[in-house]
Amino acid sequence: MAKKISRKKLYGLWATKYDGWPNVIHVLEEQKLLKMIGNVKNKSILDLGCGTGRWSIKLSKEGAIVMAVDDSKEMLGILKKKRKLNNLNNITIIHKNISKIKPKEKFDIILMSFVEDYIENLDKIFEIVKTYLKQGGIFLLSSAIYFPEIKQPMKKKILIRENKYETIYYLHPEQEMKDLAKKFGLKVVNIKKLVVDKSVKYLYDRKPHKSYSDYKGKSLVTIYKFMLKNK
């Protein structure tokens, strides 16, 4: 029987193993997101729900000045080790719920990668983006496509990690994202769907309980690129 667990506690348990797991949606996203962000040298970036710093580390190495925020002290513990190992002094790490942050500055770029399904009410996040993104700045949001048929926001119990755990996901369809953008003064610049192709076949080959042929050609990730309109 699956163990019921909160997402925060689950990621705390997974922190030390998280970076080592083969993750199809991460690989698909990494193939496209940097191109969508563009040049980040000397840009200020807010990484919402940074986890172990997958993007914070990459972007800081590209010359960005990063504020990394997450509410999991275990995940941030891994990020702190990676920051020290890479001798990166351009990452500020904040242990806080991302919907409650109040930075003292505004940012050129705000990034939220595979975090929206933790959050029931995305209005809070879009309000933060509106408040702390510079005029003309960009907000990139990566979303996993679990149930493409969903047309309305909904809460759903999902079994994960070989059905060992049961936790709550909040599903946010594309139209909701467009509506939120309009509500908070953001322009939709691009919506990119990422599909399973040969570039990630090796990951399915390493996971015998999943078949590449079953997923080939299916959209697994949506990356939204928004811009805060100039007044």
N, C-alpha and C positions, 0 to 999 in steps of 0.2 A: 504493500500500500504506500502511495506517495506521501511524503512528509510535507505538510503545509508550512510555508515559510515566507517571510517578507522578502522583498527584493533587496533591501538594504542588508539584512542579515545574510542572505544568500551570497551576495557579492563579497561580504566580509569573509565568509568561509572559503570562497574561491580565490581570494586575492593572490595568494602565492603561486597558484597554478594557472591563473587566467591568461597570461601572456603566452603560455606554451600550448594552448589548445588550438587546433586547426579551426579557423572560423571563416566560413565562406563569405559572409556579409562584410566582414572587415577587409578581406582581400579585394573584393569587388569595389568597395568604397575607395580603398587606397589607390586603385588604378585611375580614378577619375577626380577625386576631390581636390588634390593639389592643383590640377589644371584649372579647376573652377574657382579656386581661391586666387590664383595668380601670384605675383611677386609679393612676398611678405617681409622682405628685409626692412628692418626698422619700423614695421607696423606693430601696433598694439592689438593684442588678441585676447579675448575672454573665452576660455574653454569651459563651457558649462557641462558638468557631469564628466569630468576628465578621466575618472577611473585611475588606472595605473599610468596614465600619461602617454598613451599611444600617440595622440596628436600633439600634445604639449611638447614632447621631446622632439618630434619631427620638425615642428614649426620653429622651435627655438634654435635648432641646428641650422635652419634656413635664415636666421637672423631676426626673427620676430621677438617681441617682448610680450611674454605670455603671463596671464593670470589664470591659474588652474584651480577650479572649484569643484569639490565633491563632498558628499556627506559621509563617505565611508573612510574611516581613519585607517583601515587595513589597506585599502586600495591606495590611499595617499602615502602610506608607509612605503609601498613599492616604488611609487613615483619619486619620493625623496631619495631613495637609494639610487635610482637611475639618474636623477639630477646630479648627485654627487659623483657617480661613476663617470658621467660624461662632462663633468666640470662645467655645468651650465649655470651661470648666475643671472640669466634673464628669464627665469621662471619663478613667479611668486605663487606659493601654494596656500590655498584657503580651505579650511575644513568647515563647511557650512552647507546647509540645504540651499540648492541653487535658486529656489523661488524666494529666498529671504535675503539675498545678498544686496549690499548697498555700497558699491565701489565709490571711491572719491573722484574717479576719472571716467572719461568716455573712451570708447574703443573704435579702432578702424574696422575690426572684424569681430564678430561673435560667432562661435561654433558650438553646435550641440549635436553630438554624434551618437545615435542609437540610445537616446535618453527619454524621448517623448513618451514611450510606452510605460514609463514609470509614473507618469504624471497625469492625473485625471483632468485637471483644469489647466489647459495650456494658455489661457488668458494671462495668467501670472507671468509666464515666461515671455510672451510677446510684449507685455507691459515693461518688463526688464529690458528687452531688446530696444523698445522705443525710447526708454529713458537713458540707456547707457551706450547706445550706438551713435557714433558721430553722423552728422548729416552727410549723405552720400556713402556711408559705410555699408558693408554687406553682412548679412546673417545667413549662415549655411546650416541647414538642418538635415541630417541623414536619418532616414526612417526605414526600418525593416518592414517588408510586406508579408505579413503573416496570413491575412485573409483578404485577398484582393476584392472579394465580393462585398465587403463591408461598405455601406454608404453613409452610415451615421456613427458618431462616436459611441463607443461602448466599452464596458468592463467585462473581462473574460478570464476565467481560470484556465491556466495552461500548464501542461506537464512538460518538464524540461529535464535535460541531462539523463537520458535513458529512462525517463518517467520516474526518476528517483524523488523529484521535488514537484510540488504543486504551488504555483504562485499566481499573483494577479497581474495581468497586463491591461493597459488602457489603449484601445485601438483608435487611431485618429486617421480618418480617410482624407484623401487629397482635397476634397471640396472644403473640409473644415480648415485646412491650412490656408487655402485661398481666401476664405472668409475672414480668418484671423488677420491675415496680411492686410486686407482692405480696412478692417476695423482699426488697426494700429498704425496706419499710414505707411505701410511697406509696399514696395513694388515687386511683383513676381518677375524676376529676371530670367530664371530658367528652372525647369523641372525635368530632371534626368532620371530615367528608369534604367536600372542595371540588371542585366539578365545573366543567367548561368551559361557559361560557354567553356570552351576547352582550356581557357586560362586557369580555371579553378577545378578542373577534372581531378587533378592529383589529390585534392582535399577529400573528395568523395571516395577515391581509391583507398584512402587511409581510414575511412569510416565505413566498415562493411555493412552496418545496419541501414545505410542510406545508399541509394543508387543514383549515379550520375545521369543515367538515361531517364530516370523519373523526373529530374529537375532541369534537364537541358532545355534552354530556351525560355524558362520561366523567369519573370521579374521577381527579384528578391529584395531589391533596395530602391528607394526613391531618395534622390538628393534634391532638396529645394534650395534655391539661391534667391534671397530677397535683398532688396536695397532700401535703405531709409530715404524717402523722398526729400529732396531739398525744399525748404520752405520758400 
